[in-house]
Amino acid sequence: EPIEDVTVDVDDEYAGVVIEKLGTRRGEMVDMRPTGGGKTRVVFKAPSRGLIGYHGEFLTDTRGTGVMYRVFREYAPYRGQIDGRLNGVLVSNGAGDSVPFALFNLEDRGVLFIGSGEKIYEGMVIGENAKPDDLVVNPLKAKQLTNMRASGKDEAVKLTTPRRMTLEQAIAYIETDELVEVTPENIRIRKKVLTESARKSSGRGKKK
């Protein structure tokens, strides 16, 4: 597999987390030295597949102050499996436009990838579950209205800003039973098998 030389310049306080993160991605540290001014330079040899989706995480971990350089080094023997995500996902159980009230109630379940009024379909991944298992949810459920005042309250629901992924981040995020869907306007994640019943019968859905 392709191996890259990865050089990072970071503030001293962030060197530890960068070393830890690249280590989990099968990176091998080959050099580390202070460069002055509270900065540290760390050099790794890492498989290209382990670096997919890492740049955004790197910027987050270093509060936007880190600089990373990558260059192809060589082909080397396969370095082994890289652990995937620890959490399951929230999967839509139907098609339509997402409803603010439903999304508000789902925020306790994890981190959402969509906002209100977005087109969704059955089998689409709309968020990350706070627990390890996948969870099928209903993002289309509207509040039962009894009067105009209740309707106004529903419309005034304040939602947390959804997590938006780049194509690289989405590719790095998915598991083997998922796909990345790319359109001119959107990057979505979906299950390979869209319906819950078909996923259960094929054995591809995670146990709950």
Secondary structure, 3 states (H helix, E strand, C coil): CEEEEEEEEEEHHHHHHHHHHHHHCCCEEEEEEEEECCEEEEEEEEEHHHHCCHHHHHHHHCCCCCEEEEEEEEECCCCCCCCCCCCCEEEECCCEECCHHHHHHHHHHEEECCCCCCEECCCEEEEEECCCCCEEECCCCCCCCCCHHHHHHHHCCCCCCCCCCCHHHHHHHCCCCEEEEECCCCEEEEECCCCHHHHHHHCCCCCC
